[in-house]
Amino acid sequence: MTQTEARQSRVIPGFSCLQMKQEQQERIYRETEGMTDEEVREYIRKGAETFDREMERLRTEKTKKSEPVMT
């Protein structure tokens, strides 16, 4: 992202990144409460794999949209 793009970013009314962060931390804490260290590591590993797959899917979608149409 360039500085110009950053300056032109739109603000989402009512959105608080700190509130979102706290809510996600609370969710993760609830989901991992009582887990062993090994189980928490597996939980995090699975979350990272899911995130990686979703990012790859989005990159693929973006690439397909930007490819020229061959006729």
N, C-alpha and C positions, 0 to 999 in steps of 0.2 A: 504494500500500500504506500503510495506516495504521500508527501506532506499535503499536497493539494487535496487528494482524496480524503485524507484524515480530517482536514478542516471542513470538508463538505459532508461528513458523516451526519446522518439524521439521528436525532435523539428520539428514543421511544418513550412517550409520556407514561409515567407510572412505573417504569422499569428501574430496578435497583440491582446492580450486579452484586453488591454486598449481601443483599437479601437472598438472591438466587444462590450465592455461594454457601450461605448459612443453611439454607433449606437442603441443598445437595449434601452437605456434610452431615446434617441430621439424618437424612435418608440412609446414607452409607453407614453411619453409626448404628442405626436400628437394624439394618440388614446384616451387619457383621457382628453384632452383639452376641457374645458367648462363643464365637468361633475361635479356634486355635490359630496361632500365627500362620501355620501352613494353610489353613482354610482361608484366611484373609488374603494371603499371597495368591492363592488360586482364584479367589473372587476378583482381585485386581487384574490378574492376567487375563481372565475371561472378558472383563470389561474393556481392557486394552485391545484385545482381538476384535471385539464387536465394533469398537471405535474405528480401528484400522479398516475393517471391511466396509463400514459406512462411508468413510472418507474416500476409499477407492471407488465405491459406487458413484459418489457425487462427482469425482474427477472424470469418470467414464462418461457420465451424463453430460457434463460440461463439454468434454471433447467432442462427443457426438453432435451436440448442438452447434459447435463452431466449425464443423467440417463442411466444406462446400458440397452442394448437391450435384451429383454427376447425372447428366441427362444424355 
